[in-house]
Amino acid sequence: MTTLSPLLPQKLLILAPHTDDGEIGAGGFISSLPEETEKLYIAFSSCEESLPEGLPADTLEKECLEATKVLDIPANSVSFLHYPVRHFSDHRQSILENLISIRKSYNPDVVLTPASTDIHQDHSTVTQEAKRAFKDRTILGYELPWNCFEMKPNFFMPLDTDLIKKKLLAIQAYKSQRFRGYGDGILLKRFAELRGGQIGESYAEAFEVIRFVWR
């Protein structure tokens, strides 16, 4: 494998409490990385309880595989853990053990997880346990705007037109979620314009550097 710059991940771990969280918060960043970067995407819940009535229980898993394919993540690098949505805090120890197992087997150097100020109970649980499991790795907190009462972004990723297009295509792969305010991608494109404007770019994603380890 080609040796990457020490500032680029060799192995990226994307922690998505629910299918689509990783794409919403970091789809551009994920897609920007060179093909030499290994990527592993873990969805802790497929949110079967949140599907519109009448859809098959595996709808979001299938849509997630389509979305992550857009971001150049192979299907065999996407896993679903099936925790009950909105009840992650009841399974905190099991989630921590999952993360420790992933650390040992996959050994990522950069971990993406929701920002530490994200108020959603499932997102908060995943990030708290990620901080315990990966305290010796770089951890970047991605932004889900409607869940962050306070966000102090200190790392910005500029997105060119190709990257913002791939991010939006990934989000639009979740056809079952089109009824949500962000489902068509328009809101997220506007938010990317806002973050881009903060750094003099057309589009950007913003992250919280929870921990930075440069080896």
C-alpha positions in Angstrom: 0.0 0.0 0.0 1.2 3.5 -0.8 2.5 5.4 2.3 0.2 8.3 3.1 1.1 11.6 4.7 1.0 11.3 8.5 -1.8 13.9 8.5 -4.0 11.5 6.4 -5.7 8.5 7.9 -4.3 5.1 7.1 -7.4 3.5 8.6 -10.5 5.5 9.1 -13.3 4.3 11.4 -16.8 5.9 10.9 -19.1 5.5 13.8 -22.7 6.1 12.8 -25.2 5.7 15.7 -27.9 5.4 13.1 -27.7 4.8 9.4 -27.1 8.1 7.6 -25.4 9.9 10.5 -21.9 9.4 9.1 -23.0 10.6 5.6 -24.7 13.7 7.0 -21.8 14.8 9.2 -18.8 13.7 7.3 -19.8 12.5 3.8 -17.5 14.9 2.1 -14.5 14.2 4.3 -15.0 10.4 3.8 -15.2 10.8 0.1 -12.1 13.1 -0.1 -9.7 10.5 1.2 -7.4 8.7 -1.3 -8.2 5.1 -2.3 -5.2 3.9 -0.2 -7.1 4.9 3.0 -9.0 1.9 4.5 -12.5 2.8 5.6 -14.8 0.9 8.1 -18.3 2.1 8.7 -20.2 0.9 11.8 -24.0 1.6 12.1 -25.2 0.9 15.6 -28.8 0.9 14.7 -30.8 0.4 11.5 -33.7 2.3 13.1 -36.4 -0.2 12.0 -38.7 1.5 14.6 -38.4 4.8 12.7 -39.3 3.5 9.2 -42.5 4.7 7.6 -45.3 2.1 7.9 -45.2 -0.7 5.4 -41.5 -0.7 4.5 -39.4 -3.8 5.1 -37.3 -3.9 8.2 -34.1 -4.0 6.3 -34.9 -0.9 4.2 -32.4 1.4 5.9 -29.6 -1.3 5.7 -30.1 -1.5 2.0 -30.1 2.3 1.6 -27.0 2.6 3.8 -25.1 0.2 1.5 -26.1 2.3 -1.5 -25.1 5.5 0.3 -21.7 4.2 1.5 -21.0 2.9 -2.0 -21.3 6.5 -3.3 -18.6 7.4 -0.7 -16.3 4.6 -2.0 -16.8 2.3 1.1 -17.1 -1.3 0.0 -20.1 -3.3 1.2 -17.8 -5.7 3.2 -16.6 -2.7 5.2 -20.1 -1.7 6.4 -21.5 -3.4 9.5 -24.8 -3.1 11.4 -25.0 -3.8 15.2 -28.8 -3.5 15.7 -29.0 -1.7 19.0 -32.6 -0.3 19.7 -32.9 3.3 18.7 -33.1 5.8 21.5 -32.0 3.2 24.1 -28.2 3.0 23.6 -27.6 4.2 27.1 -29.1 0.9 28.3 -26.4 -1.0 26.4 -23.4 1.3 27.2 -21.1 -1.5 28.3 -21.9 -3.7 25.3 -21.2 -0.7 23.0 -17.9 -0.1 24.7 -16.9 -3.8 24.3 -17.8 -3.6 20.6 -15.6 -0.6 20.2 -12.7 -2.2 22.0 -13.0 -5.3 19.8 -12.9 -3.0 16.7 -9.9 -1.2 18.0 -8.1 -4.5 18.4 -9.1 -6.1 15.1 -9.1 -3.0 12.8 -6.7 -0.7 14.6 -7.9 2.6 13.2 -5.8 5.8 13.5 -8.7 8.2 12.9 -12.2 7.8 14.3 -15.2 9.8 13.2 -18.0 10.1 15.8 -20.8 12.7 16.6 -19.5 15.8 18.2 -19.3 15.8 22.0 -22.0 18.5 22.2 -24.6 16.4 20.3 -27.6 16.1 22.5 -29.2 13.0 21.0 -29.0 10.3 23.6 -27.8 7.6 21.2 -25.2 9.9 19.6 -23.9 11.0 23.0 -23.5 7.4 24.2 -21.5 6.4 21.1 -19.2 9.4 21.4 -18.7 8.9 25.2 -17.7 5.3 24.7 -15.6 6.1 21.7 -13.6 8.5 23.8 -13.0 5.6 26.2 -12.1 3.0 23.6 -10.0 5.3 21.4 -8.3 7.6 23.8 -4.9 7.0 22.1 -6.2 7.8 18.6 -7.3 10.9 16.7 -11.0 11.5 17.2 -13.0 14.0 15.1 -16.5 14.9 16.1 -18.8 15.5 13.1 -21.7 17.9 13.1 -25.4 17.2 12.9 -26.6 20.8 13.1 -30.1 20.1 14.6 -28.6 18.2 17.5 -25.8 20.6 18.5 -26.9 23.4 20.7 -23.2 24.5 20.9 -20.5 23.6 18.4 -17.0 24.9 18.5 -15.6 23.8 15.1 -11.8 23.8 15.1 -11.2 21.7 12.0 -12.7 22.5 8.6 -12.7 20.4 5.5 -13.2 22.4 2.2 -15.5 20.6 -0.2 -15.2 21.1 -4.0 -18.2 20.7 -6.3 -17.5 17.0 -6.8 -17.3 16.3 -3.1 -20.5 18.2 -2.2 -22.3 16.3 -5.0 -21.2 12.9 -3.7 -22.2 13.9 -0.2 -25.7 14.9 -1.4 -26.0 11.8 -3.5 -25.2 9.6 -0.5 -27.8 11.3 1.6 -30.4 11.1 -1.2 -29.8 7.3 -1.3 -32.0 7.2 1.8 -35.3 7.3 -0.1 -37.2 6.2 3.0 -36.1 9.3 4.8 -37.1 11.9 2.1 -39.9 13.1 4.5 -37.3 14.5 6.9 -36.2 18.1 6.7 -32.8 17.1 5.4 -33.9 14.2 3.2 -33.5 16.0 -0.1 -30.1 17.4 0.7 -31.0 21.1 0.2 -30.7 22.0 3.9 -27.3 20.2 4.2 -26.0 22.0 1.0 -26.9 25.3 2.5 -25.2 24.4 5.8 -22.1 23.4 3.8 -22.2 26.8 2.2 -22.3 28.4 5.6 -19.3 26.5 6.9 -17.5 27.1 3.6 -18.2 30.9 4.0 -16.4 30.8 7.3 -13.2 29.8 5.7 -13.5 31.5 2.3 -14.6 28.4 0.4 -17.8 27.5 -1.5 -18.5 24.5 0.8 -17.1 22.8 3.8 -17.7 20.4 6.7 -16.7 21.4 10.2 -15.5 19.1 12.9 -14.6 19.2 16.6 -11.1 17.9 17.3 -11.8 15.8 20.3 -8.3 14.3 20.3 -5.4 14.7 17.9 -2.6 12.1 17.8 0.1 12.4 15.2 2.4 9.4 15.1 
